[in-house]
Amino acid sequence: MLLTLDAADGRPLHEQVAGAIRRAVAEGECAPGDRLPPARDLSRALGVNANTVLRGLRTLRDEGLLEFRRGRGVTVAEAADQRSQLLDRARQLVADAAHLGYSRSDLVEMIRGLS
């Protein structure tokens, strides 16, 4: 898995780490069940602190894209590729709504009205 960070990107490094792993999953570079390299190895490869990598990994765990298992390390969750695509589309929807002047709560109400 080849991950890179963009020094010109204004986002915090942990968000860039999470985004890079999301892309790897979405593009099929990491398949469900695949084990990720240890955080220390990722941090050395990316040139960032291990805690920064761990924070990005925890974000992805909370989103359901990664699973932390004692003795097995960090693995890609079973439905991660589908979930990753859905999360990307949801983020784009929130960005589009904001561009049009709608708040997140406005968007939530619109979605509730769809059922």
C-alpha positions as semicolon CSV with decimal commas, in nm:
position;residue;x (nm);y (nm);z (nm)
1;M;0,000;0,000;0,000
2;L;0,154;0,326;-0,115
3;L;0,024;0,629;0,075
4;T;0,133;0,987;0,028
5;L;0,052;1,312;0,204
6;D;0,040;1,655;0,042
7;A;0,241;1,918;0,232
8;A;0,039;2,193;0,059
9;D;-0,290;2,047;0,184
10;G;-0,432;2,260;0,465
11;R;-0,610;1,971;0,636
12;P;-0,463;1,828;0,956
13;L;-0,222;1,540;0,898
14;H;-0,443;1,281;1,070
15;E;-0,726;1,368;0,828
16;Q;-0,488;1,332;0,535
17;V;-0,380;0,990;0,664
18;A;-0,745;0,881;0,696
19;G;-0,821;1,018;0,349
20;A;-0,528;0,835;0,193
21;I;-0,642;0,505;0,344
22;R;-1,003;0,574;0,237
23;R;-0,881;0,624;-0,120
24;A;-0,678;0,303;-0,106
25;V;-0,988;0,111;0,003
26;A;-1,216;0,281;-0,251
27;E;-0,972;0,214;-0,535
28;G;-0,933;-0,153;-0,440
29;E;-0,572;-0,123;-0,329
30;C;-0,683;-0,258;0,010
31;A;-0,957;-0,518;0,006
32;P;-1,187;-0,618;0,292
33;G;-0,998;-0,846;0,529
34;D;-0,656;-0,708;0,432
35;R;-0,425;-0,623;0,716
36;L;-0,269;-0,276;0,725
37;P;0,097;-0,223;0,807
38;P;0,169;-0,134;1,171
39;A;0,120;0,234;1,261
40;R;0,493;0,275;1,323
41;D;0,575;0,154;0,972
42;L;0,311;0,384;0,822
43;S;0,440;0,679;1,024
44;R;0,798;0,620;0,905
45;A;0,685;0,587;0,543
46;L;0,476;0,905;0,564
47;G;0,723;1,103;0,772
48;V;0,476;1,180;1,051
49;N;0,442;1,093;1,416
50;A;0,295;0,750;1,499
51;N;0,025;0,919;1,711
52;T;-0,088;1,110;1,402
53;V;-0,128;0,783;1,212
54;L;-0,310;0,624;1,506
55;R;-0,551;0,917;1,522
56;G;-0,630;0,873;1,151
57;L;-0,676;0,497;1,200
58;R;-0,911;0,554;1,495
59;T;-1,119;0,789;1,281
60;L;-1,157;0,515;1,021
61;R;-1,239;0,261;1,290
62;D;-1,513;0,489;1,419
63;E;-1,648;0,519;1,063
64;G;-1,659;0,140;1,036
65;L;-1,393;0,113;0,765
66;L;-1,129;-0,052;0,982
67;E;-1,134;-0,311;1,257
68;F;-0,881;-0,324;1,540
69;R;-0,823;-0,679;1,662
70;R;-0,591;-0,775;1,940
71;G;-0,314;-0,994;1,805
72;R;-0,420;-0,941;1,441
73;G;-0,360;-0,569;1,406
74;V;-0,571;-0,338;1,196
75;T;-0,773;-0,488;0,911
76;V;-1,008;-0,347;0,650
77;A;-1,371;-0,414;0,752
78;E;-1,578;-0,653;0,543
79;A;-1,809;-0,396;0,381
80;A;-1,549;-0,118;0,387
81;D;-1,534;-0,061;0,012
82;Q;-1,909;-0,003;-0,010
83;R;-1,915;0,204;0,309
84;S;-1,621;0,412;0,187
85;Q;-1,801;0,496;-0,136
86;L;-2,119;0,585;0,053
87;L;-1,928;0,809;0,296
88;D;-1,758;0,987;0,006
89;R;-2,096;1,050;-0,157
90;A;-2,240;1,173;0,175
91;R;-1,947;1,413;0,221
92;Q;-2,001;1,543;-0,131
93;L;-2,373;1,589;-0,060
94;V;-2,295;1,790;0,254
95;A;-2,046;2,003;0,059
96;D;-2,298;2,061;-0,223
97;A;-2,568;2,157;0,027
98;A;-2,333;2,402;0,199
99;H;-2,244;2,553;-0,137
100;L;-2,615;2,612;-0,197
101;G;-2,659;2,769;0,146
102;Y;-2,816;2,476;0,331
103;S;-2,697;2,374;0,677
104;R;-2,643;2,016;0,785
105;S;-2,967;2,027;0,983
106;D;-3,150;2,147;0,670
107;L;-3,003;1,854;0,481
108;V;-3,102;1,607;0,755
109;E;-3,460;1,737;0,739
110;M;-3,462;1,694;0,360
111;I;-3,344;1,335;0,396
112;R;-3,603;1,262;0,664
113;G;-3,867;1,393;0,426
114;L;-3,767;1,131;0,167
115;S;-3,902;0,836;0,363
